[in-house]
Amino acid sequence: MIVVTGATGNVGRALVDQLTTADTPVRALVRDPRRAHLPTTAETTRLTVSADATDMTAQFDGADALFLHASATGEHTTAFLAAARTAGVQHVTVLSSIAVEDDPAHDTFIHTWHRTLEQDVRDSGLDWTFLRPGGFATNTLQWAWQIHDGDTVRGPYAKSVSTPIHEADIAAVARHSLLERHSGTAHVLTGPEAVTTEDQIAAIAHAIGRPLTYTEIPPHDVVPEMFPIIPADMVPGFVASLATTVDTAPPLTTTVQTVTGNPARTYAQWAQDHADDFRTQN
Ligand SMILES: NC(=O)c1ccc[n+]([C@@H]2O[C@H](COP(=O)([O-])OP(=O)(O)OC[C@H]3O[C@@H](n4cnc5c(N)ncnc54)[C@H](OP(=O)(O)O)[C@@H]3O)[C@@H](O)[C@H]2O)c1
């Protein structure tokens, strides 16, 4: 039995789908089971997080492995992992971030948050795998409202380059790591190719069968509404980081293919898979 936290999120939902499709017993721990809408072949149980590990052991009954999302445990990660271990869990795969590989001198919230989580997991006595993905393709869903409203997406740096990864590929690596126990391994994950912002808009246009234009605006004209998934106070820093990616060749990894045996999905594939998210809402 594999316990999945963050099971209604981008990666967790894909992981639950893949595990249930393969008939692997899975228990999704979610804050609101009525709103989770997960496959009926998964057990869906209310997440319990508490300072007292004894409050939390029951949710791991019969489980031997855990998928851990950084948001799931709040300030009680240590107790949560102790409860898992007490209940018989041996392995934890952590959805961390490529940001932990950044120079600590240029510390960011994301870096510190996931570094701390990884250290808590190392200290837990459980066997572990860390997944350190770069930017998710799902981040580009933040353009959906502009595409629902018209044929133009406005934003900065048309030539900024990224290596977006499909959530299903992160989930596939997670599944392998949980079933094969990739203990003591940190998997750095990227998509298969570097794409510009303009390339991504063109891929969405192709997927939805409608012409779209990316209109580059000066960085000082960016408004937080253009990046609805980013907290408003972090938008200036994000825009500054985009500037550093213009016409760069970011590092790519082949970890998805090495671990799963399948090439990582392209951004064009992701756009096809999510075309309905960009189609005009009726
Ligand atoms: N986006 C990127 O480019 C990127 C890149 C690298 C790493 N990451 C990391 O990946 C993670 C995001 O993954 P994702 O996109 O799959 O997640 P997501 O779609 O943002 O989903 C959030 C999940 O976290 C759970 N959650 C949120 N707040 C919670 C709370 N206070 N208590 C308990 N559960 C809570 C939700 O669970 P419920 O079902 O209970 O609501 C939901 O399943 C973050 O740690 C992020 O830093 C992201």
The ligand as an SDF file (V2000), in Angstrom:
LIG
                    3D

 48 52  0  0  0  0  0  0  0  0999 V2000
    5.3080   24.4930  -10.0520 N   0  0  0  0  0  0  0  0  0  0  0  0
    6.6060   24.2860  -10.2910 C   0  0  0  0  0  0  0  0  0  0  0  0
    7.1690   24.7130  -11.2970 O   0  0  0  0  0  0  0  0  0  0  0  0
    7.4070   23.4750   -9.3060 C   0  0  0  0  0  0  0  0  0  0  0  0
    8.7360   23.1600   -9.6050 C   0  0  0  0  0  0  0  0  0  0  0  0
    9.4600   22.3940   -8.7020 C   0  0  0  0  0  0  0  0  0  0  0  0
    8.8810   21.9860   -7.5150 C   0  0  0  0  0  0  0  0  0  0  0  0
    7.5850   22.3290   -7.2540 N   0  0  0  0  0  0  0  0  0  0  0  0
    7.0090   21.9090   -5.9830 C   0  0  0  0  0  0  0  0  0  0  0  0
    5.9730   20.9810   -6.2200 O   0  0  0  0  0  0  0  0  0  0  0  0
    4.9500   21.1950   -5.2460 C   0  0  0  0  0  0  0  0  0  0  0  0
    3.6410   21.5200   -5.9690 C   0  0  0  0  0  0  0  0  0  0  0  0
    3.1820   20.3220   -6.5350 O   0  0  0  0  0  0  0  0  0  0  0  0
    1.7950   20.2310   -7.3040 P   0  0  0  0  0  0  0  0  0  0  0  0
    1.8060   21.2560   -8.4010 O   0  0  0  0  0  0  0  0  0  0  0  0
    1.5670   18.8220   -7.6410 O   0  0  0  0  0  0  0  0  0  0  0  0
    0.8070   20.6800   -6.1620 O   0  0  0  0  0  0  0  0  0  0  0  0
   -0.5210   21.5050   -6.3240 P   0  0  0  0  0  0  0  0  0  0  0  0
   -1.1970   21.1420   -7.6090 O   0  0  0  0  0  0  0  0  0  0  0  0
   -0.2030   22.9140   -6.0260 O   0  0  0  0  0  0  0  0  0  0  0  0
   -1.4300   20.8500   -5.1840 O   0  0  0  0  0  0  0  0  0  0  0  0
   -1.3510   21.2150   -3.8880 C   0  0  0  0  0  0  0  0  0  0  0  0
   -1.6160   19.9620   -3.0850 C   0  0  0  0  0  0  0  0  0  0  0  0
   -1.1200   20.2170   -1.8060 O   0  0  0  0  0  0  0  0  0  0  0  0
   -2.1090   19.9690   -0.8620 C   0  0  0  0  0  0  0  0  0  0  0  0
   -2.0860   21.0710    0.0920 N   0  0  0  0  0  0  0  0  0  0  0  0
   -1.9740   22.3920   -0.1870 C   0  0  0  0  0  0  0  0  0  0  0  0
   -1.9870   23.0870    0.9590 N   0  0  0  0  0  0  0  0  0  0  0  0
   -2.1110   22.1990    1.9540 C   0  0  0  0  0  0  0  0  0  0  0  0
   -2.1800   22.3050    3.3500 C   0  0  0  0  0  0  0  0  0  0  0  0
   -2.1280   23.4920    3.9610 N   0  0  0  0  0  0  0  0  0  0  0  0
   -2.3010   21.1970    4.0740 N   0  0  0  0  0  0  0  0  0  0  0  0
   -2.3690   19.9970    3.4650 C   0  0  0  0  0  0  0  0  0  0  0  0
   -2.3040   19.8220    2.1310 N   0  0  0  0  0  0  0  0  0  0  0  0
   -2.1880   20.9160    1.4020 C   0  0  0  0  0  0  0  0  0  0  0  0
   -3.4430   19.9160   -1.5640 C   0  0  0  0  0  0  0  0  0  0  0  0
   -4.0890   18.8850   -0.9080 O   0  0  0  0  0  0  0  0  0  0  0  0
   -5.6610   18.7180   -0.6570 P   0  0  0  0  0  0  0  0  0  0  0  0
   -6.0680   17.6630   -1.6150 O   0  0  0  0  0  0  0  0  0  0  0  0
   -5.7880   18.2490    0.7140 O   0  0  0  0  0  0  0  0  0  0  0  0
   -6.3200   20.0430   -0.9170 O   0  0  0  0  0  0  0  0  0  0  0  0
   -3.0630   19.6210   -2.9970 C   0  0  0  0  0  0  0  0  0  0  0  0
   -3.1970   18.2440   -3.2700 O   0  0  0  0  0  0  0  0  0  0  0  0
    5.4190   22.3240   -4.3450 C   0  0  0  0  0  0  0  0  0  0  0  0
    6.1250   21.7800   -3.2540 O   0  0  0  0  0  0  0  0  0  0  0  0
    6.3440   23.0760   -5.2720 C   0  0  0  0  0  0  0  0  0  0  0  0
    7.2930   23.8770   -4.5930 O   0  0  0  0  0  0  0  0  0  0  0  0
    6.8320   23.0360   -8.1260 C   0  0  0  0  0  0  0  0  0  0  0  0
  1  2  1  0
  2  3  2  0
  2  4  1  0
  4  5  1  0
  4 48  2  0
  5  6  2  0
  6  7  1  0
  7  8  2  0
  8  9  1  0
  8 48  1  0
  9 10  1  0
  9 46  1  0
 10 11  1  0
 11 12  1  0
 11 44  1  0
 12 13  1  0
 13 14  1  0
 14 15  2  0
 14 16  1  0
 14 17  1  0
 17 18  1  0
 18 19  2  0
 18 20  1  0
 18 21  1  0
 21 22  1  0
 22 23  1  0
 23 24  1  0
 23 42  1  0
 24 25  1  0
 25 26  1  0
 25 36  1  0
 26 27  1  0
 26 35  1  0
 27 28  2  0
 28 29  1  0
 29 30  1  0
 29 35  2  0
 30 31  1  0
 30 32  2  0
 32 33  1  0
 33 34  2  0
 34 35  1  0
 36 37  1  0
 36 42  1  0
 37 38  1  0
 38 39  2  0
 38 40  1  0
 38 41  1  0
 42 43  1  0
 44 45  1  0
 44 46  1  0
 46 47  1  0
M  CHG  2   8   1  16  -1
M  END
$$$$
